[in-house]
Amino acid sequence: MIFLSTLLISLLITIALTPLLSSLALRLQLVDMPNERKVHLVPVPRVGGLAMALGAFVPIVCWQHGDHFVRAYLAGGAILVLLGAVDDFHELSPRVKFLGQTAAALCAVYLGGVKIASLGMLAPEDYLLPGQAAVLLTVVTIVGVTNAINLSDGLDGLAGGLCLLIFAGIGYLAYLSDDYTVGLISLALGGALFGFLRFNTHPASIFMGDSGSQFLGFSAVVLSLGLTQGRATALSPLLPLILLGFPILDTLTVMATRIGRGRSPFSADKNHFHHNLMALGFLHPESVLIIYLFQTLLLIAAVQFRFYSDWALLGGYLLFSVLVLAGFARAARNMSRLRRFEFYDTRVAGRLRLMKKQGTVIRFSFRIFENAVPLLLFITCVLAGKPAPYLSLVCLVSGAALLLACRLKSGWLPGMLRLVLYLAIPFSVYLAGEKLAGGAQTVAVTLYNGSFGVLAVLIIVISKLSRRKSGFRSTPLDFLICILALVVPNLPQVGTGEAGVGLIAAKILLLYFSFEVLQAEMRGEMRRFAVWTVASLLALAF
């Protein structure tokens, strides 16, 4: 239950704080102004990093505050969050930022014991780097990766989505290695990112700023090094290079290009991979999605080849890098822009436009969807085992509050419903999963689990065929959710855990996602769904 609580606390704190800090930033004019290097056209608040950091720090402090590695991580992360916040509001010099990043890295090294001591098979057998050489290499690596993630934050949802995939990989590897400290921190960061990305996907209403991107970069490299160095482990020390490979390749390529043109490697330009993709004619969301796909390939490789030879991992990463760079170089040499496939334009996209115009499919699909979601939630609450007394009390109070909002303050209903569901869905799915895991796999259980797959199909249909201007629209974040919902249950040792951890995570994500679709498509008319939710809360309470 501690893992579910960690995910839930970080998610809810981030979702609650993001709009509050955004409103405050707009009032105080703490915004990111558009210019020739940026793709947004209006001022956007850049305080999302503060919301994410607080969302992640609270559960970590609650559960793991006594661990020396955790204290060092929190100290280094706090330095970068505070330094980044100051830089977001009053631009700091590169020297001050570098000193702050070095101070955070030294916290991880000297307080947390994070050091790159072993190079694995790249060095002679049992060879460990001398003390000062290990410290220097570790500090350079931490500062370098921190800046790599910072520099990748160029499109809406890009750095956040990359880091969500990275932390998913680190968390899973930590789970397989029984490193629950690294796994818990990764889960807290994943929950905070999931909450933030709903506000940050294109077109973003808030940016993470340097406080967020530096904090995420520092977290990614420290956790990956903590997992693969410092204790007896069978994991390859080259895994951090694979997990963080795409932003590292992007940063090294951009810096080499600048040096080759006689410029400072730290000067600003529009030569990052995401800029190149947009120059080829890809749209903003498409560019983000393509980079997600590259990072997903590296993530799968890190998991599948975690016990392989270090030379094999290094060779595989170099081959990946050469192929990516060769592809971009060929496109730039030919000055080619993306040419849409005629088959897609005329057959696929054309048929979708016709179906969208006719509206028959969307009306039929949505009628099923709007009845299936509350019914499935109710069944989940009925199947759930008996909760703790405090949870029963919370369900009763929440149900009473929803009924009062329906009767007296309908304007409060969407926000209250979101809060109640974000609390109720994880606990109901978890308790139902525990109960079902102890019983036989009957036809009814199979149909119940399969109904979540039907929800996923209906979500795709509705997002593509909705005719409402303010209706639900798919974003690159939805791709990440689909990856987690489809891949996580099928990972080895996850779907067969204590209560089918992977399947529980997929169900939670799909119910969250279904509610987002309902709220967007029903335009605030949520009374009937609220009544179903009250019935579900009563079923869960008793």
C-alpha distance (Angstrom), angle and dihedral (degrees) to the residues before:
residue distance angle dihedral
M1 . . .
I2 3.81 . .
F3 3.82 90.8 .
L4 3.80 92.8 50.6
S5 3.81 90.7 47.0
T6 3.81 91.2 50.1
L7 3.79 92.7 51.5
L8 3.80 92.5 44.8
I9 3.81 96.6 46.9
S10 3.81 94.6 48.4
L11 3.81 91.4 45.2
L12 3.81 95.6 49.6
I13 3.81 95.6 43.4
T14 3.81 91.5 51.0
I15 3.82 93.3 46.4
A16 3.81 90.9 48.4
L17 3.81 96.5 45.7
T18 3.82 99.9 41.5
P19 3.84 98.1 71.4
L20 3.82 91.7 38.9
L21 3.80 93.5 53.0
S22 3.81 90.2 42.0
S23 3.81 91.6 56.4
L24 3.81 90.9 47.0
A25 3.81 91.8 49.5
L26 3.81 91.8 51.2
R27 3.79 90.7 49.6
L28 3.82 91.6 50.3
Q29 3.84 93.5 39.6
L30 3.81 91.9 -119.1
V31 3.79 93.3 151.6
D32 3.80 141.1 132.9
M33 3.79 107.7 -109.5
P34 3.83 119.3 -145.0
N35 3.82 119.2 -112.2
E36 3.79 140.2 161.1
R37 3.84 93.4 -75.7
K38 3.81 96.2 50.5
V39 3.78 131.4 75.7
H40 3.82 99.5 -147.2
L41 3.80 117.9 91.2
V42 3.82 101.9 -160.5
P43 3.83 133.2 50.2
V44 3.83 111.2 -85.8
P45 3.85 127.2 -167.6
R46 3.78 112.8 -112.7
V47 3.78 103.1 -160.1
G48 3.81 98.8 104.4
G49 3.80 90.9 107.4
L50 3.81 90.9 64.3
A51 3.82 91.2 52.3
M52 3.81 91.9 48.7
A53 3.79 94.1 46.9
L54 3.80 93.2 50.6
G55 3.80 90.9 44.6
A56 3.80 91.2 53.4
F57 3.81 98.4 38.2
V58 3.82 97.5 54.3
P59 3.85 98.5 63.2
I60 3.81 91.6 37.7
V61 3.81 91.2 54.5
C62 3.81 90.7 45.0
W63 3.81 96.4 53.3
Q64 3.82 108.7 21.8
H65 3.80 108.8 23.5
G66 3.83 94.6 123.1
D67 3.81 97.9 61.3
H68 3.83 115.0 100.7
F69 3.82 91.5 -140.9
V70 3.80 90.3 52.4
R71 3.82 92.8 48.2
A72 3.79 90.5 50.9
Y73 3.81 91.7 47.2
L74 3.82 92.1 49.4
A75 3.81 91.4 48.1
G76 3.82 93.7 50.4
G77 3.80 92.6 42.8
A78 3.82 91.8 49.7
I79 3.82 90.9 52.1
L80 3.80 91.8 53.9
V81 3.82 94.6 43.2
L82 3.81 92.4 52.0
L83 3.81 93.4 41.7
G84 3.80 91.1 47.3
A85 3.81 92.0 48.7
V86 3.79 90.5 53.8
D87 3.81 89.9 47.4
D88 3.82 91.0 50.2
F89 3.79 91.4 55.7
H90 3.83 101.8 30.6
E91 3.80 112.1 21.5
L92 3.80 111.7 -121.5
S93 3.78 127.2 -150.8
P94 3.83 118.0 -99.7
R95 3.81 89.3 -114.1
V96 3.82 93.1 58.6
K97 3.80 91.5 46.6
F98 3.81 90.9 49.2
L99 3.82 91.6 50.4
G100 3.81 90.3 50.7
Q101 3.81 92.0 49.7
T102 3.82 90.2 48.3
A103 3.81 90.7 50.6
A104 3.81 90.3 52.1
A105 3.81 90.8 48.6
L106 3.82 91.3 50.2
C107 3.82 89.6 52.3
A108 3.80 89.0 56.3
V109 3.81 92.2 46.7
Y110 3.80 102.8 43.0
L111 3.82 101.4 27.3
G112 3.81 99.4 32.4
G113 3.80 101.5 33.5
V114 3.83 93.3 -125.5
K115 3.81 108.4 157.1
I116 3.79 136.9 151.2
A117 3.79 95.1 -129.9
S118 3.81 100.3 145.0
L119 3.79 126.9 55.2
G120 3.79 91.8 -176.0
M121 3.80 116.1 -145.8
L122 3.81 91.0 -10.4
A123 3.81 87.4 80.0
P124 3.83 131.8 43.7
E125 3.81 115.2 -72.2
D126 3.84 114.7 -71.5
Y127 3.81 90.8 0.3
L128 3.81 115.7 152.0
L129 3.78 124.7 -170.3
P130 3.83 115.8 -109.5
G131 3.80 114.5 -98.6
Q132 3.83 100.5 -101.9
A133 3.81 93.2 39.6
A134 3.82 89.9 52.4
V135 3.82 91.3 49.2
L136 3.81 92.6 48.5
L137 3.81 93.7 47.7
T138 3.82 91.5 46.9
V139 3.80 94.2 49.7
V140 3.83 91.7 47.7
T141 3.81 90.4 48.8
I142 3.81 94.7 48.4
V143 3.81 93.3 46.7
G144 3.81 91.6 44.5
V145 3.81 95.7 51.0
T146 3.82 91.4 43.0
N147 3.80 88.5 57.9
A148 3.81 92.7 42.0
I149 3.83 91.9 59.7
N150 3.80 89.5 42.1
L151 3.81 91.1 54.4
S152 3.82 92.7 46.2
D153 3.81 90.5 62.2
G154 3.81 93.6 96.6
L155 3.81 105.0 115.3
D156 3.79 133.0 43.5
G157 3.79 109.7 -81.5
L158 3.81 94.9 -1.9
A159 3.82 104.0 113.6
G160 3.81 92.3 34.4
G161 3.80 93.5 50.8
L162 3.80 92.8 45.9
C163 3.80 90.5 51.1
L164 3.81 92.3 46.2
L165 3.82 88.5 57.3
I166 3.81 91.3 44.6
F167 3.81 93.5 51.1
A168 3.80 90.4 46.0
G169 3.81 88.4 56.3
I170 3.80 94.2 44.8
G171 3.81 91.4 46.6
Y172 3.80 92.9 50.3
L173 3.81 93.0 47.9
A174 3.81 88.9 48.0
Y175 3.81 89.3 51.2
L176 3.81 91.0 52.7
S177 3.82 90.5 47.4
D178 3.83 95.0 46.6
D179 3.81 90.0 -119.9
Y180 3.79 96.2 144.2
T181 3.81 95.3 170.9
V182 3.81 93.5 60.8
G183 3.81 89.7 39.0
L184 3.81 93.1 53.1
I185 3.81 93.3 48.7
S186 3.81 90.5 48.0
L187 3.80 89.8 51.3
A188 3.81 92.1 50.3
L189 3.81 90.6 50.1
G190 3.81 91.2 46.8
G191 3.81 91.5 53.0
A192 3.81 91.5 48.7
L193 3.81 91.5 49.0
F194 3.79 93.1 47.2
G195 3.81 89.5 53.5
F196 3.81 93.3 46.0
L197 3.80 97.9 45.8
R198 3.81 92.7 63.7
F199 3.82 85.6 68.9
N200 3.81 96.4 36.8
T201 3.81 105.6 52.0
H202 3.79 116.6 104.5
P203 2.99 118.1 -37.6
A204 3.81 89.3 31.3
S205 3.79 121.0 -154.5
I206 3.81 92.2 -166.8
F207 3.83 137.5 22.4
M208 3.80 127.0 -144.3
G209 3.80 92.0 -134.1
D210 3.81 124.8 -159.9
S211 3.81 89.4 -56.9
G212 3.80 89.2 63.8
S213 3.80 101.9 36.8
Q214 3.83 94.6 47.3
F215 3.81 91.0 45.6
L216 3.82 91.4 51.0
G217 3.80 93.4 46.1
F218 3.80 91.7 49.3
S219 3.81 90.9 47.1
A220 3.81 93.6 49.3
V221 3.80 96.1 51.1
V222 3.82 96.5 40.2
L223 3.81 93.3 49.0
S224 3.81 93.4 45.8
L225 3.82 91.4 49.0
G226 3.79 91.5 44.4
L227 3.79 89.0 53.6
T228 3.81 97.4 48.2
Q229 3.84 102.1 31.6
G230 3.77 136.0 45.3
R231 3.80 100.7 41.7
A232 3.78 140.8 46.7
T233 3.79 106.3 -72.9
A234 3.78 137.1 151.7
L235 3.81 91.3 -144.1
S236 3.78 116.3 111.5
P237 3.83 115.3 -107.1
L238 3.82 86.2 -136.5
L239 3.82 92.1 68.0
P240 3.84 94.3 93.0
L241 3.82 87.9 60.1
I242 3.81 90.4 54.5
L243 3.82 95.7 43.0
L244 3.82 92.8 48.2
G245 3.78 95.1 30.7
F246 3.79 102.9 116.7
P247 3.83 99.9 52.6
I248 3.82 89.3 41.8
L249 3.81 91.4 52.8
D250 3.80 91.2 46.0
T251 3.82 92.9 51.5
L252 3.81 95.6 45.0
T253 3.82 91.1 47.9
V254 3.80 93.6 50.0
M255 3.81 92.7 47.2
A256 3.81 92.3 48.1
T257 3.81 90.0 50.1
R258 3.80 91.6 51.4
I259 3.80 92.8 48.4
G260 3.81 90.2 47.6
R261 3.81 88.9 55.7
G262 3.80 92.2 50.2
R263 3.81 95.2 -106.3
S264 3.77 133.3 123.9
P265 3.84 111.8 -84.9
F266 3.82 87.5 -132.1
S267 3.81 96.9 53.8
A268 3.80 118.1 114.4
D269 3.80 123.7 -110.0
K270 3.81 142.7 138.6
N271 3.80 100.2 -101.1
H272 3.80 100.3 109.3
F273 3.79 119.5 120.7
H274 3.81 91.8 -103.7
H275 3.81 90.3 53.9
N276 3.81 90.2 49.7
L277 3.80 91.9 50.9
M278 3.80 91.4 52.3
A279 3.81 89.8 47.0
L280 3.81 87.6 56.6
G281 3.79 89.4 58.8
F282 3.79 102.4 -96.3
L283 3.77 115.3 140.9
H284 3.80 121.6 -117.7
P285 3.86 96.0 -97.9
E286 3.81 91.5 41.7
S287 3.81 91.8 54.4
V288 3.79 90.9 51.1
L289 3.80 91.2 47.0
I290 3.83 92.8 51.6
I291 3.81 91.1 52.3
Y292 3.82 89.2 48.4
L293 3.80 87.7 55.2
F294 3.82 92.1 51.9
Q295 3.80 90.7 49.6
T296 3.81 91.2 46.7
L297 3.82 90.0 55.3
L298 3.80 90.2 52.8
L299 3.80 90.8 46.7
I300 3.81 92.3 52.8
A301 3.80 89.8 46.9
A302 3.82 91.6 51.8
V303 3.81 91.5 52.9
Q304 3.80 97.5 42.0
F305 3.82 97.0 43.9
R306 3.82 99.9 34.7
F307 3.81 92.5 122.4
Y308 3.81 96.8 41.4
S309 3.79 126.1 113.4
D310 3.81 113.9 -72.5
W311 3.81 89.0 -128.8
A312 3.81 89.9 54.2
L313 3.81 91.3 51.1
L314 3.80 92.1 47.5
G315 3.80 91.6 47.6
G316 3.79 91.7 48.4
Y317 3.80 92.0 50.4
L318 3.81 92.1 48.2
L319 3.82 89.9 50.3
F320 3.81 90.1 50.0
S321 3.82 90.0 49.6
V322 3.80 93.3 49.1
L323 3.81 92.2 50.0
V324 3.82 92.8 49.2
L325 3.81 93.6 47.1
A326 3.80 92.3 44.5
G327 3.80 90.7 52.3
F328 3.80 93.0 51.7
A329 3.82 92.2 43.2
R330 3.79 92.6 52.4
A331 3.79 91.8 48.5
A332 3.81 91.4 49.0
R333 3.81 92.4 46.6
N334 3.78 92.0 53.1
M335 3.82 91.5 40.8
S336 3.78 85.6 -137.8
R337 3.76 124.9 168.4
L338 3.75 124.5 -154.9
R339 3.78 114.2 -79.2
R340 3.76 113.0 -157.0
F341 3.77 115.5 -130.6
E342 3.78 110.9 -105.1
F343 3.80 90.2 -139.0
Y344 3.82 91.1 57.4
D345 3.81 94.4 45.2
T346 3.78 97.2 46.5
R347 3.79 104.0 30.1
V348 3.80 110.4 24.9
A349 3.81 103.0 27.4
G350 3.80 91.6 34.4
R351 3.80 92.9 53.3
L352 3.79 90.8 47.0
R353 3.82 91.4 52.1
L354 3.79 90.5 49.9
M355 3.82 92.6 48.6
K356 3.79 89.9 47.1
K357 3.80 91.4 51.4
Q358 3.81 93.6 48.6
G359 3.82 92.3 47.8
T360 3.81 96.2 -159.5
V361 3.81 96.1 117.5
I362 3.80 95.1 45.4
R363 3.82 92.8 49.1
F364 3.79 92.2 50.4
S365 3.81 94.0 42.9
F366 3.77 95.3 46.7
R367 3.82 92.8 48.0
I368 3.81 88.4 57.5
F369 3.80 92.1 42.3
E370 3.80 98.3 50.7
N371 3.83 90.1 53.0
A372 3.80 97.2 38.7
V373 3.82 97.2 53.9
P374 3.84 98.2 57.1
L375 3.81 91.0 39.0
L376 3.80 91.8 52.5
L377 3.80 90.8 47.6
F378 3.82 90.2 50.9
I379 3.82 92.4 49.0
T380 3.82 90.0 49.0
C381 3.81 90.7 53.4
V382 3.83 91.2 47.3
L383 3.82 90.5 51.0
A384 3.80 93.1 48.1
G385 3.78 119.3 106.8
K386 3.79 119.5 -116.1
P387 3.82 109.7 -68.7
A388 3.79 127.5 -140.6
P389 3.84 115.0 -79.7
Y390 3.81 92.7 -108.3
L391 3.82 90.4 54.8
S392 3.81 91.2 50.6
L393 3.80 88.9 52.5
V394 3.81 91.5 49.4
C395 3.82 89.9 51.1
L396 3.81 92.2 51.8
V397 3.81 93.9 47.0
S398 3.82 91.4 46.0
G399 3.81 91.6 49.9
A400 3.80 91.6 50.4
A401 3.81 90.7 49.0
L402 3.82 91.4 51.8
L403 3.82 91.8 50.4
L404 3.82 91.1 50.2
A405 3.81 90.5 49.1
C406 3.82 90.5 51.0
R407 3.80 90.0 51.7
L408 3.80 104.1 36.8
K409 3.84 112.8 13.4
S410 3.80 111.2 27.3
G411 3.81 90.1 166.9
W412 3.79 89.2 66.6
L413 3.80 93.4 50.7
P414 3.86 101.1 88.5
G415 3.81 93.0 50.4
M416 3.80 94.1 43.8
L417 3.78 91.6 45.9
R418 3.80 90.8 52.1
L419 3.81 91.7 51.0
V420 3.82 94.0 46.7
L421 3.81 93.8 46.9
Y422 3.79 93.8 46.8
L423 3.81 86.3 56.5
A424 3.81 99.6 39.1
I425 3.81 101.4 42.8
P426 3.85 98.4 62.4
F427 3.80 94.4 45.8
S428 3.80 95.2 44.8
V429 3.81 93.0 47.5
Y430 3.80 91.8 45.4
L431 3.82 94.0 49.0
A432 3.82 91.4 45.2
G433 3.82 90.2 48.4
E434 3.80 91.7 52.0
K435 3.80 90.9 50.8
L436 3.81 95.2 45.6
A437 3.82 92.5 46.1
G438 3.80 89.6 63.1
G439 3.80 95.5 52.0
A440 3.79 138.2 66.5
Q441 3.82 122.0 -77.7
T442 3.81 97.5 -109.7
V443 3.80 128.4 175.4
A444 3.82 89.6 -102.8
V445 3.81 91.6 54.7
T446 3.81 90.9 48.0
L447 3.81 91.0 50.9
Y448 3.80 90.8 47.9
N449 3.81 92.7 52.0
G450 3.81 91.4 43.3
S451 3.79 91.7 54.2
F452 3.81 88.9 70.9
G453 3.80 88.4 60.3
V454 3.81 88.9 53.4
L455 3.81 88.4 53.1
A456 3.81 89.9 54.3
V457 3.83 91.5 53.0
L458 3.82 92.3 47.5
I459 3.81 90.8 49.9
I460 3.81 90.9 55.1
V461 3.82 92.2 47.9
I462 3.82 93.1 48.3
S463 3.81 94.5 46.2
K464 3.81 91.6 51.9
L465 3.81 99.7 41.0
S466 3.81 103.5 35.3
R467 3.82 110.9 127.2
R468 3.82 96.5 -165.4
K469 3.78 116.0 106.0
S470 3.80 89.9 -143.7
G471 3.81 94.3 38.5
F472 3.76 127.3 114.8
R473 3.80 115.5 -62.5
S474 3.78 125.0 -171.7
T475 3.82 117.9 -118.1
P476 3.82 135.4 -176.0
L477 3.82 87.0 -93.3
D478 3.80 88.0 65.4
F479 3.81 88.0 59.1
L480 3.80 89.3 56.1
I481 3.80 90.8 49.4
C482 3.80 90.6 51.0
I483 3.82 90.3 50.4
L484 3.80 91.9 51.8
A485 3.82 93.5 42.6
L486 3.81 94.1 49.3
V487 3.80 103.5 32.2
V488 3.82 103.9 37.6
P489 3.84 97.2 63.5
N490 3.80 90.1 50.8
L491 3.78 97.3 50.9
P492 3.81 113.3 111.4
Q493 3.83 114.4 -94.6
V494 3.81 93.3 6.0
G495 3.77 102.3 82.1
T496 3.82 90.2 44.7
G497 3.80 97.3 48.0
E498 3.77 129.5 117.3
A499 3.79 94.5 -56.6
G500 3.79 103.0 -3.0
V501 3.81 94.0 -78.3
G502 3.80 94.6 -170.0
L503 3.80 94.3 49.7
I504 3.80 91.0 47.8
A505 3.82 91.0 51.8
A506 3.82 91.4 49.7
K507 3.83 92.3 50.0
I508 3.80 92.5 49.0
L509 3.80 91.7 50.5
L510 3.80 93.1 48.5
L511 3.82 93.6 49.0
Y512 3.80 90.7 48.1
F513 3.78 89.4 48.3
S514 3.82 92.3 47.3
F515 3.79 91.2 54.3
E516 3.81 90.9 51.3
V517 3.82 89.5 53.6
L518 3.81 92.7 47.7
Q519 3.79 93.5 49.1
A520 3.81 92.4 49.2
E521 3.81 95.4 45.9
M522 3.82 98.4 41.7
R523 3.83 93.0 50.3
G524 3.78 95.6 -138.3
E525 3.83 97.2 -45.4
M526 3.78 92.8 126.5
R527 3.83 103.9 138.5
R528 3.81 95.8 110.3
F529 3.78 91.9 46.3
A530 3.82 88.9 47.5
V531 3.82 90.4 55.7
W532 3.81 90.2 51.1
T533 3.80 88.4 49.2
V534 3.82 91.1 52.9
A535 3.82 89.3 51.3
S536 3.81 89.4 49.9
L537 3.81 91.2 50.2
L538 3.80 90.7 51.8
A539 3.80 90.4 49.8
L540 3.81 90.1 50.0
A541 3.82 93.1 46.5
F542 3.82 95.2 51.8
